[in-house]
Amino acid sequence: MLLTKHIQTKFFELVAQAASELQMPAFVIGGYVRDILLDRKSKDIDIVALGSGIELAQVIASKLTEKKEVKFYGQFGTAMIRYKDIEIEFVGARKESYNTNSRKPIVENGTLIDDQNRRDFTINAMAISLQKENFGELIDPFDGVSDLENKIIRTPLCPDITYSDDPLRMMRAIRFATQLDFTIENKSFEAIKRNKERIKIVSMERITDELNKIIAAPKPSIGFKLLFDSGLLKIIFPQMTALQGVDVVNGKGHKDNFYHTLEVLDNLSIHSDDLWLRWAAILHDIAKPQTKRFEENHGWTFHSHEFRGAKMIPGIFKMLRLPLNDKMKFVQKMVLLHLRPIVLAQEEVTDSAVRRLLFDAGEDIDALMLLCDADITSKNEYKIQKYRENFQLVRRKLKEIEEKDNFRNWQPPINGEMIMQAFEIQQGHEVGIIKHAIREAILDGMIENNFEDAYQFMEKIGKKELQLTIKNEIQKPIEINHTPIPSKNT
């Protein structure tokens, strides 16, 4: 097969010219070739040379007149050129061997077929020649083209060796199957099951990088089901596997919260590609196993699972080496609030409740509503329709209150400094009580959200609070020192 038309660019012609001058055969290999055949855009190009990849990159860099960034990694025998918006990596062809305690290979110089043998999957082992005599020819020793056509993930060599040598490839197999909607060959998947414990030698950072790519896929549930069925998920993310299963008492069972979570994640992914909102979908019910109770009059309950779940998130993020910053706080916030709009949709929607929701969610209210919409997974069409209609009412109320009162990231019009000046008091308990009372009065609709009304309310409530404080101080019992007075004879 000839793929000449796909590489007839100035850059590839320059690589071919430099390789010819150095008498060093060079090939495009890996994901870029796969993506040509899948008609996908790719901004990463791998060039393998039968010689020094660094030397080839140096010659090419000297010939490029346009702006570029060049990096050389002598210890790895690789070089990288960032050209326009494309990142090109150069490496010499090599063969690899592994020991059982590390996924870092022992590397030796090799041939093109040696280099293709070491690749993870047949669809990533295809190469295109850049030699003048067969420029553009596809070199496909493992029939990767057929695997692309049949949507199959398969290893070039024995899958047990491939996965045992570099266990991260098990995560990559599942990631590619998820991204491309491919099937992992049965022999290969059985090998993943057998070698799952080997994942423990891989750093959590690398595992989570692959996990995030699975979560970012169009339908993430594909990957999570494969991770669960292979046994990998229980090793890398046991809190999530704990969601799986249904308990039945007196003929009453609850939903399987693992598969419910995957349904919520897929629902959300249709409308949002925000990675951290997707993480919130994954974690929104994470505390249900710990809060699950059976009550005779109510059946299965999961009281306060949103509060417990929010508290679990820092530990989970730390375990998975996810960022312990504003991203984590956003996920916590979504988990903590995820029931609030749903409860509103079940009850009469009051202005007060909507103001409080806007106040607590702030700028994240739209993300929260997306999550709550996705959380409606009932199989009862009537219930779903009722929820949808009520949610539309909640959305209309949110819009009305927001336009009228502007409660996103709202702060009361009276602050602590104003209270201290008005009553000539120092910072203390009383200031906090008065501030809280003003905020609650505005949220409940007792007073309008403006300075004048808030100031009048402050004067009224403040006088009462200060009078109560003075009264309590006066009524405090006087402590008498009962220490005996020493006599003169002592």
C-alpha positions as CSV (number, residue, x, y, z in Angstrom):
1,M,0.0,0.0,0.0
2,L,1.3,3.4,-0.9
3,L,0.6,6.4,1.3
4,T,2.7,8.9,-0.6
5,K,0.0,11.6,-0.9
6,H,-0.2,11.8,2.9
7,I,3.5,12.6,3.4
8,Q,4.1,14.8,0.4
9,T,5.0,17.8,2.5
10,K,8.0,20.0,2.8
11,F,9.0,18.6,6.1
12,F,8.8,14.9,5.1
13,E,10.8,15.6,2.0
14,L,13.4,17.3,4.1
15,V,13.6,14.3,6.4
16,A,14.0,12.0,3.3
17,Q,16.8,14.3,2.0
18,A,18.7,14.4,5.3
19,A,18.4,10.6,5.7
20,S,19.7,10.1,2.1
21,E,22.7,12.4,2.8
22,L,23.5,10.5,6.0
23,Q,22.9,7.1,4.3
24,M,20.6,6.5,7.2
25,P,17.2,4.9,6.3
26,A,14.3,6.7,8.1
27,F,10.6,5.8,8.6
28,V,7.5,7.4,10.0
29,I,6.1,5.0,12.5
30,G,3.4,4.5,15.1
31,G,0.4,6.7,15.9
32,Y,0.8,9.1,13.0
33,V,0.5,6.2,10.5
34,R,-2.5,4.8,12.3
35,D,-4.2,8.2,12.3
36,I,-3.6,8.6,8.5
37,L,-5.5,5.4,7.9
38,L,-8.2,6.4,10.4
39,D,-8.4,9.8,8.8
40,R,-7.7,11.5,12.2
41,K,-5.7,14.6,12.8
42,S,-2.4,14.0,14.6
43,K,0.1,16.6,15.9
44,D,2.7,14.0,17.0
45,I,5.1,12.4,14.6
46,D,7.6,9.6,15.4
47,I,10.6,9.1,13.1
48,V,12.7,6.0,13.5
49,A,16.1,5.9,11.9
50,L,18.5,3.0,11.3
51,G,21.2,4.9,13.0
52,S,21.4,7.9,15.3
53,G,18.0,9.7,15.7
54,I,19.9,12.6,17.3
55,E,22.2,13.0,14.3
56,L,19.3,12.9,11.9
57,A,17.4,15.6,13.9
58,Q,20.5,17.8,14.1
59,V,20.8,17.8,10.3
60,I,17.1,18.5,9.8
61,A,17.1,21.3,12.3
62,S,20.0,23.0,10.5
63,K,18.0,22.9,7.2
64,L,14.8,24.4,8.6
65,T,14.6,28.1,8.1
66,E,11.3,28.6,9.9
67,K,11.1,29.1,13.7
68,K,11.5,25.8,15.6
69,E,12.3,24.4,19.0
70,V,14.9,21.6,19.2
71,K,15.7,19.4,22.2
72,F,18.2,16.6,22.5
73,Y,18.0,13.8,25.1
74,G,21.4,12.0,24.8
75,Q,20.7,9.6,27.7
76,F,17.6,8.3,25.8
77,G,19.1,8.6,22.3
78,T,16.1,10.8,21.2
79,A,15.6,14.3,19.9
80,M,12.5,16.5,19.5
81,I,11.7,19.2,17.1
82,R,8.7,21.4,17.5
83,Y,7.9,22.7,14.0
84,K,4.9,25.0,13.5
85,D,2.2,23.2,15.7
86,I,3.6,19.7,15.3
87,E,6.0,17.8,17.6
88,I,8.4,15.4,15.9
89,E,10.4,12.9,17.8
90,F,13.5,11.2,16.4
91,V,14.9,7.9,17.7
92,G,17.2,5.2,16.4
93,A,15.7,1.8,15.7
94,R,16.1,-0.4,18.8
95,K,15.2,-3.7,20.4
96,E,14.3,-4.0,24.1
97,S,14.5,-6.5,26.9
98,Y,13.0,-6.2,30.4
99,N,13.6,-7.5,33.9
100,T,10.6,-8.5,36.1
101,N,10.9,-5.6,38.6
102,S,10.9,-2.6,36.2
103,R,9.1,-1.4,33.1
104,K,12.3,0.4,32.0
105,P,13.8,-1.6,29.1
106,I,17.4,-2.6,28.4
107,V,17.9,-1.0,25.0
108,E,20.1,-2.1,22.1
109,N,20.5,-0.8,18.5
110,G,18.2,-2.8,16.2
111,T,16.6,-3.1,12.8
112,L,13.2,-1.7,11.7
113,I,11.5,-5.1,12.4
114,D,13.1,-5.1,15.9
115,D,11.6,-1.7,16.5
116,Q,8.2,-2.8,15.2
117,N,8.3,-5.9,17.4
118,R,8.7,-3.8,20.5
119,R,5.6,-1.7,19.7
120,D,2.5,-2.1,21.9
121,F,-0.2,-2.9,19.3
122,T,-0.3,-3.9,15.7
123,I,-2.2,-0.7,14.8
124,N,0.8,1.3,16.3
125,A,3.5,-0.9,14.6
126,M,3.0,0.2,11.0
127,A,5.7,2.3,9.3
128,I,6.0,4.4,6.1
129,S,9.2,4.5,4.2
130,L,11.0,7.8,3.6
131,Q,13.5,6.3,1.2
132,K,13.7,7.7,-2.3
133,E,13.2,4.2,-3.9
134,N,10.0,3.4,-2.0
135,F,8.9,6.7,-0.6
136,G,5.4,6.4,0.9
137,E,5.3,2.6,1.1
138,L,3.5,1.1,4.1
139,I,5.4,-1.5,6.0
140,D,2.9,-3.6,8.0
141,P,4.4,-6.9,9.2
142,F,1.6,-7.6,11.7
143,D,-1.4,-6.8,9.5
144,G,-2.3,-3.7,11.4
145,V,-4.4,-2.5,8.5
146,S,-6.8,-5.5,8.9
147,D,-7.0,-4.8,12.6
148,L,-8.0,-1.2,11.9
149,E,-10.6,-2.3,9.5
150,N,-12.0,-4.9,12.0
151,K,-11.6,-2.5,15.0
152,I,-9.4,-4.8,17.0
153,I,-6.7,-4.1,19.6
154,R,-4.0,-6.8,19.3
155,T,-0.3,-7.1,20.3
156,P,2.4,-7.8,17.7
157,L,3.9,-10.5,19.8
158,C,2.7,-12.8,22.6
159,P,0.4,-10.6,24.8
160,D,1.6,-12.1,28.0
161,I,5.1,-10.9,27.1
162,T,3.9,-7.5,25.9
163,Y,1.9,-6.7,29.1
164,S,4.4,-8.3,31.5
165,D,7.3,-6.4,30.0
166,D,5.5,-3.0,30.2
167,P,2.3,-3.2,32.3
168,L,1.2,0.3,31.3
169,R,0.3,-1.2,28.0
170,M,-2.7,-2.8,29.7
171,M,-4.0,0.7,30.4
172,R,-3.1,1.8,26.9
173,A,-5.0,-1.1,25.4
174,I,-8.1,-0.1,27.3
175,R,-7.6,3.5,26.5
176,F,-7.3,2.9,22.7
177,A,-10.4,0.6,22.8
178,T,-12.3,3.4,24.5
179,Q,-11.1,6.2,22.3
180,L,-11.6,4.3,19.0
181,D,-14.5,2.2,20.1
182,F,-12.4,-1.0,19.3
183,T,-12.6,-4.4,20.8
184,I,-9.6,-5.9,22.6
185,E,-8.8,-9.3,21.0
186,N,-9.9,-12.1,23.4
187,K,-6.3,-13.5,23.8
188,S,-5.0,-10.1,24.6
189,F,-7.8,-9.3,27.2
190,E,-7.3,-12.7,28.9
191,A,-3.6,-11.8,29.1
192,I,-4.5,-8.5,30.8
193,K,-6.5,-10.4,33.4
194,R,-3.5,-12.7,34.0
195,N,-1.0,-9.9,34.3
196,K,-3.1,-7.3,36.1
197,E,-1.0,-7.4,39.3
198,R,2.0,-6.2,37.3
199,I,0.3,-2.8,37.1
200,K,1.7,-2.3,40.7
201,I,5.2,-1.6,39.3
202,V,3.9,1.4,37.3
203,S,3.9,4.8,38.8
204,M,0.5,6.2,39.7
205,E,1.2,9.3,37.7
206,R,1.4,7.2,34.5
207,I,-1.6,5.2,35.4
208,T,-3.7,8.3,36.1
209,D,-2.6,9.9,32.8
210,E,-4.1,7.0,30.9
211,L,-7.2,7.0,33.2
212,N,-7.8,10.7,32.4
213,K,-7.5,9.9,28.7
214,I,-10.2,7.2,29.1
215,I,-12.4,9.7,31.0
216,A,-11.9,12.3,28.2
217,A,-13.1,9.8,25.6
218,P,-16.6,10.2,23.9
219,K,-18.0,7.3,25.9
220,P,-15.9,6.7,29.0
221,S,-18.0,3.8,30.3
222,I,-16.4,1.5,27.7
223,G,-13.1,1.9,29.4
224,F,-14.4,1.6,33.0
225,K,-16.2,-1.6,32.1
226,L,-13.0,-3.0,30.7
227,L,-11.0,-1.9,33.7
228,F,-13.6,-3.5,36.0
229,D,-13.8,-6.8,34.0
230,S,-10.1,-7.1,33.8
231,G,-9.5,-6.6,37.5
232,L,-7.4,-3.6,37.0
233,L,-9.9,-1.1,38.5
234,K,-9.9,-2.9,41.8
235,I,-6.1,-2.4,42.0
236,I,-5.9,1.2,40.9
237,F,-9.2,2.6,42.1
238,P,-10.8,0.3,44.7
239,Q,-13.2,3.0,46.0
240,M,-15.0,2.8,42.6
241,T,-15.3,-0.9,42.5
242,A,-16.9,-0.8,45.9
243,L,-19.9,0.8,44.3
244,Q,-20.7,-2.4,42.3
245,G,-23.3,-4.8,43.4
246,V,-26.9,-4.9,44.6
247,D,-28.1,-5.9,48.1
248,V,-31.6,-7.2,48.7
249,V,-33.5,-7.3,52.0
250,N,-37.1,-8.4,52.3
251,G,-37.3,-8.4,48.5
252,K,-36.2,-4.8,48.2
253,G,-33.0,-4.0,46.3
254,H,-31.2,-0.8,45.5
255,K,-29.7,0.2,42.1
256,D,-26.2,-1.0,41.2
257,N,-24.3,2.3,41.9
258,F,-21.3,1.3,39.8
259,Y,-23.3,1.0,36.6
260,H,-25.4,4.0,37.6
261,T,-22.3,6.1,37.9
262,L,-21.1,5.0,34.4
263,E,-24.5,6.0,33.0
264,V,-24.3,9.4,34.7
265,L,-20.7,9.8,33.3
266,D,-21.8,9.0,29.7
267,N,-24.9,11.2,30.0
268,L,-22.7,14.1,31.1
269,S,-20.1,13.4,28.4
270,I,-22.6,14.1,25.7
271,H,-22.9,17.7,26.9
272,S,-19.5,18.5,28.4
273,D,-15.9,17.6,27.8
274,D,-14.7,19.3,31.1
275,L,-12.4,16.6,32.6
276,W,-13.1,17.8,36.2
277,L,-16.9,17.8,35.8
278,R,-16.5,14.3,34.5
279,W,-14.5,13.4,37.6
280,A,-17.4,14.9,39.7
281,A,-19.8,12.5,37.9
282,I,-17.5,9.6,38.7
283,L,-17.3,10.6,42.4
284,H,-20.8,12.0,43.0
285,D,-22.0,8.7,44.7
286,I,-18.6,7.5,45.9
287,A,-19.7,7.4,49.6
288,K,-22.8,5.3,49.0
289,P,-21.2,2.0,50.2
290,Q,-20.3,3.6,53.5
291,T,-23.7,5.3,54.0
292,K,-25.9,2.4,52.8
293,R,-28.6,1.4,55.4
294,F,-31.8,-0.6,55.2
295,E,-34.7,0.9,57.1
296,E,-38.0,-1.0,57.5
297,N,-40.2,1.9,56.7
298,H,-38.1,3.5,53.9
299,G,-36.1,0.7,52.3
300,W,-32.5,1.5,51.3
301,T,-31.1,4.9,52.3
302,F,-27.8,6.7,51.7
303,H,-28.2,9.6,54.1
304,S,-25.5,12.3,53.9
305,H,-23.6,10.5,51.1
306,E,-22.9,13.8,49.5
307,F,-21.2,15.2,52.7
308,R,-19.2,11.9,53.2
309,G,-18.3,11.8,49.5
310,A,-17.0,15.4,49.6
311,K,-14.7,14.5,52.5
312,M,-13.4,11.4,50.7
313,I,-12.2,13.4,47.7
314,P,-8.9,14.8,49.0
315,G,-7.8,11.3,49.9
316,I,-8.8,9.9,46.5
317,F,-7.1,12.7,44.6
318,K,-3.9,12.2,46.7
319,M,-4.0,8.4,46.0
320,L,-4.4,9.0,42.3
321,R,-1.9,11.8,42.1
322,L,-4.5,14.2,40.9
323,P,-4.0,17.9,41.6
324,L,-4.8,19.0,45.1
325,N,-5.8,22.5,44.1
326,D,-8.8,24.4,42.8
327,K,-9.6,21.4,40.5
328,M,-10.1,19.2,43.5
329,K,-12.1,21.9,45.3
330,F,-14.4,22.2,42.2
331,V,-15.0,18.4,42.3
332,Q,-15.7,18.5,46.1
333,K,-18.2,21.4,45.5
334,M,-20.0,19.5,42.8
335,V,-20.3,16.3,44.9
336,L,-21.4,18.3,48.0
337,L,-24.2,20.1,46.1
338,H,-25.3,17.5,43.6
339,L,-28.5,16.6,45.4
340,R,-29.7,20.2,45.9
341,P,-31.2,20.9,42.4
342,I,-32.7,17.4,42.4
343,V,-34.4,18.1,45.8
344,L,-35.7,21.4,44.4
345,A,-37.1,19.6,41.4
346,Q,-39.1,17.4,43.7
347,E,-40.6,20.2,45.8
348,E,-42.2,23.6,45.4
349,V,-39.4,25.8,44.0
350,T,-39.2,28.8,46.3
351,D,-37.2,32.0,45.6
352,S,-35.4,31.5,48.9
353,A,-34.2,28.0,48.0
354,V,-33.0,29.2,44.6
355,R,-31.1,32.1,46.1
356,R,-29.3,29.8,48.4
357,L,-28.4,27.4,45.6
358,L,-27.1,30.3,43.6
359,F,-25.2,31.6,46.6
360,D,-23.6,28.2,47.3
361,A,-22.8,27.2,43.7
362,G,-21.7,30.7,42.4
363,E,-20.1,30.6,39.0
364,D,-20.3,26.8,39.0
365,I,-24.2,26.7,38.9
366,D,-24.3,25.8,35.2
367,A,-21.9,22.9,35.7
368,L,-23.9,21.7,38.7
369,M,-27.1,21.7,36.7
370,L,-25.4,19.7,33.9
371,L,-24.3,17.1,36.5
372,C,-27.8,16.9,38.0
373,D,-29.4,16.5,34.6
374,A,-27.0,13.6,33.9
375,D,-27.9,12.0,37.3
376,I,-31.5,11.3,36.1
377,T,-31.2,7.6,35.1
378,S,-34.5,6.1,36.0
379,K,-35.9,3.4,33.7
380,N,-39.4,4.8,34.4
381,E,-40.2,7.2,31.5
382,Y,-42.9,8.9,33.5
383,K,-40.5,9.7,36.3
384,I,-37.9,11.0,33.9
385,Q,-40.4,13.2,32.1
386,K,-41.6,14.6,35.4
387,Y,-38.0,15.3,36.5
388,R,-37.2,17.0,33.2
389,E,-40.2,19.3,33.5
390,N,-39.4,20.2,37.1
391,F,-35.8,20.8,36.2
392,Q,-36.9,23.3,33.5
393,L,-38.9,25.1,36.3
394,V,-35.7,25.2,38.4
395,R,-33.7,26.6,35.5
396,R,-36.3,29.3,34.8
397,K,-36.3,30.3,38.5
398,L,-32.5,30.3,38.5
399,K,-32.5,32.7,35.5
400,E,-35.1,34.9,37.0
401,I,-33.4,35.2,40.4
402,E,-30.0,35.7,38.8
403,E,-31.3,38.5,36.5
404,K,-33.1,40.2,39.4
405,D,-30.6,39.7,42.3
406,N,-27.3,38.7,40.7
407,F,-26.5,36.1,43.3
408,R,-23.5,34.4,41.6
409,N,-20.5,35.0,43.8
410,W,-22.6,37.4,45.8
411,Q,-21.5,39.1,48.9
412,P,-23.8,40.9,51.3
413,P,-23.8,44.7,50.9
414,I,-22.8,45.2,54.6
415,N,-19.3,43.9,55.6
416,G,-17.7,43.4,59.0
417,E,-15.8,46.7,59.0
418,M,-19.1,48.6,58.5
419,I,-20.7,46.8,61.4
420,M,-17.7,47.6,63.7
421,Q,-17.8,51.3,62.7
422,A,-21.6,51.5,63.2
423,F,-21.6,50.1,66.7
424,E,-18.1,51.1,67.7
425,I,-17.1,47.6,68.6
426,Q,-14.1,45.4,67.9
427,Q,-14.0,42.3,65.8
428,G,-15.6,39.5,67.6
429,H,-18.5,37.1,68.0
430,E,-21.2,39.8,67.7
431,V,-19.9,41.0,64.3
432,G,-20.2,37.4,62.9
433,I,-23.8,37.0,64.3
434,I,-24.9,40.3,62.7
435,K,-23.3,39.5,59.3
436,H,-24.9,36.1,59.3
437,A,-28.3,37.6,60.1
438,I,-28.1,40.1,57.3
439,R,-27.1,37.4,54.8
440,E,-29.9,35.1,55.9
441,A,-32.5,37.9,55.7
442,I,-31.5,38.7,52.1
443,L,-31.4,35.0,51.1
444,D,-34.9,34.4,52.7
445,G,-36.3,37.5,50.9
446,M,-37.1,39.3,54.2
447,I,-35.2,42.4,52.9
448,E,-34.1,43.5,49.4
449,N,-30.5,42.9,48.3
450,N,-29.4,46.6,48.6
451,F,-27.3,48.7,50.9
452,E,-30.1,50.8,52.3
453,D,-32.4,47.9,53.4
454,A,-29.4,45.9,54.7
455,Y,-28.1,48.9,56.8
456,Q,-31.6,49.5,58.4
457,F,-31.8,45.8,59.2
458,M,-28.3,45.8,60.6
459,E,-29.2,48.7,63.0
460,K,-32.3,46.9,64.2
461,I,-30.7,43.4,64.6
462,G,-27.4,44.9,65.9
463,K,-29.0,46.8,68.8
464,K,-30.8,43.6,69.9
465,E,-27.7,41.5,69.7
466,L,-25.6,44.0,71.6
467,Q,-28.3,44.5,74.3
468,L,-28.4,40.7,74.7
469,T,-24.6,40.5,75.0
470,I,-24.6,43.3,77.7
471,K,-27.4,41.6,79.6
472,N,-25.6,38.3,79.6
473,E,-22.4,40.0,80.9
474,I,-24.3,41.7,83.8
475,Q,-26.0,38.4,84.8
476,K,-22.7,36.4,84.9
477,P,-22.1,35.2,88.5
478,I,-19.2,37.0,90.2
479,E,-16.3,34.6,90.9
480,I,-15.1,35.0,94.6
481,N,-11.6,34.0,95.5
482,H,-12.0,31.7,98.6
483,T,-8.3,31.5,99.2
484,P,-7.8,31.9,103.0
485,I,-6.0,35.0,104.3
486,P,-2.8,33.9,106.2
487,S,-2.8,34.9,109.9
488,K,0.0,37.0,111.3
489,N,1.2,34.0,113.4
490,T,1.8,31.9,110.3
